[in-house]
Amino acid sequence: MAAHAVRDETAARAGTGPVTGERMRRVLGAFCTGVVVVTAMDGDEPVGMACQSFSSLSLDPPLVCFCPGVASTTWPRVRSAGRFAVNVLAADQGELCRAMAGRDKFAGVAWTPGPGGSPLLNGALAWIEADIERELPGGDHAIVVGRVRDLAAGRAARPLLFFRGAFGHALAD
Ligand SMILES: Cc1cc2nc3c(=O)[nH]c(=O)nc-3n(C[C@H](O)[C@H](O)[C@H](O)COP(=O)(O)O)c2cc1C
C-alpha cells in the first residue's frame, strides 16, 4: 500500500479531531513502558500502587519520578510517609500488578522492608528507595520527584511491559 493511502493516525500529519481523553489513552498507549509498583509504609500498613509513569530523572543528584493521579487514595498515604520504594516488575508479575491496581492490594503478597523501611516486593527485577523531594502539578496527575537513597537489581528475568492497555513481554518476537 502506498504511504499516502495509510489512514491510521500514525500516518496522519494533522489529527482527526479534538484531543479527548479517549484519544490520549489510545494514541499514548503506543508508548511501551515497563511497570513498577510504588510502595510505602503508612504506619505499620504497607501501601502501594501500580505505575507505568515512572522514570529515571537525574544521575547527579540521583533522582527518579513518577506521576500519581490526583484521585489516587494511595498517593496521599505515600506522601505522608515521606519516602517510597519503586519495585520494577518482572514478566511473571502481571497478576501482582493487577492486584496493586485494585483494592485488596497486599493480600498474599510477599515483601520485606528495605533499608529505608519501604516494602520491597519479592521477585521484582530491581528496587529503588527514595525520599520525596518535590511534588509538582501535572493536570489530573502530580509529578513526584524522589531523591534516591538506595537501590539494587534483583533477579535476572524478563521485564513486565505495558503496551496498548495490555501486558506483553516479547516485543522483539
Ligand atoms: C499497568 C498499570 C499502570 C498504571 N500506572 C499508573 C500511573 O502511572 N499513575 C497512576 O496514578 N495510576 C496508575 N495505574 C493505576 C493505579 O495502579 C491504580 O488505579 C491505583 O492504585 C488505584 O487507586 P488508589 O491509589 O486509590 O488505590 C496503573 C495501573 C496499571 C494496571
PDBQT file of the ligand as one rigid body, heavy atoms in Angstrom, charges set to zero:
ROOT
HETATM    1  C1  LIG A 201      -0.096  -1.098  34.141  1.00  0.00    +0.000 C 
HETATM    2  C2  LIG A 201      -0.675  -0.036  35.029  1.00  0.00    +0.000 A 
HETATM    3  C3  LIG A 201      -0.071   1.220  35.108  1.00  0.00    +0.000 A 
HETATM    4  C4  LIG A 201      -0.582   2.226  35.930  1.00  0.00    +0.000 A 
HETATM    5  N1  LIG A 201       0.061   3.431  36.004  1.00  0.00    +0.000 NA
HETATM    6  C5  LIG A 201      -0.422   4.402  36.819  1.00  0.00    +0.000 A 
HETATM    7  C6  LIG A 201       0.250   5.638  36.943  1.00  0.00    +0.000 A 
HETATM    8  O1  LIG A 201       1.284   5.875  36.315  1.00  0.00    +0.000 OA
HETATM    9  N2  LIG A 201      -0.280   6.588  37.777  1.00  0.00    +0.000 N 
HETATM   10  C7  LIG A 201      -1.429   6.348  38.478  1.00  0.00    +0.000 A 
HETATM   11  O2  LIG A 201      -1.875   7.220  39.206  1.00  0.00    +0.000 OA
HETATM   12  N3  LIG A 201      -2.086   5.172  38.381  1.00  0.00    +0.000 NA
HETATM   13  C8  LIG A 201      -1.600   4.196  37.585  1.00  0.00    +0.000 A 
HETATM   14  N4  LIG A 201      -2.231   2.996  37.495  1.00  0.00    +0.000 N 
HETATM   15  C9  LIG A 201      -3.461   2.794  38.263  1.00  0.00    +0.000 C 
HETATM   16  C10 LIG A 201      -3.166   2.550  39.730  1.00  0.00    +0.000 C 
HETATM   17  O3  LIG A 201      -2.298   1.487  39.975  1.00  0.00    +0.000 OA
HETATM   18  C11 LIG A 201      -4.486   2.285  40.458  1.00  0.00    +0.000 C 
HETATM   19  O4  LIG A 201      -5.537   2.850  39.801  1.00  0.00    +0.000 OA
HETATM   20  C12 LIG A 201      -4.470   2.908  41.752  1.00  0.00    +0.000 C 
HETATM   21  O5  LIG A 201      -3.551   2.306  42.592  1.00  0.00    +0.000 OA
HETATM   22  C13 LIG A 201      -5.852   2.756  42.379  1.00  0.00    +0.000 C 
HETATM   23  O6  LIG A 201      -6.095   3.888  43.010  1.00  0.00    +0.000 OA
HETATM   24  P1  LIG A 201      -5.689   4.066  44.529  1.00  0.00    +0.000 P 
HETATM   25  O7  LIG A 201      -4.421   4.848  44.538  1.00  0.00    +0.000 OA
HETATM   26  O8  LIG A 201      -6.854   4.824  45.031  1.00  0.00    +0.000 OA
HETATM   27  O9  LIG A 201      -5.502   2.719  45.116  1.00  0.00    +0.000 OA
HETATM   28  C14 LIG A 201      -1.737   1.982  36.686  1.00  0.00    +0.000 A 
HETATM   29  C15 LIG A 201      -2.361   0.717  36.614  1.00  0.00    +0.000 A 
HETATM   30  C16 LIG A 201      -1.841  -0.277  35.796  1.00  0.00    +0.000 A 
HETATM   31  C17 LIG A 201      -2.507  -1.625  35.755  1.00  0.00    +0.000 C 
ENDROOT
TORSDOF 0
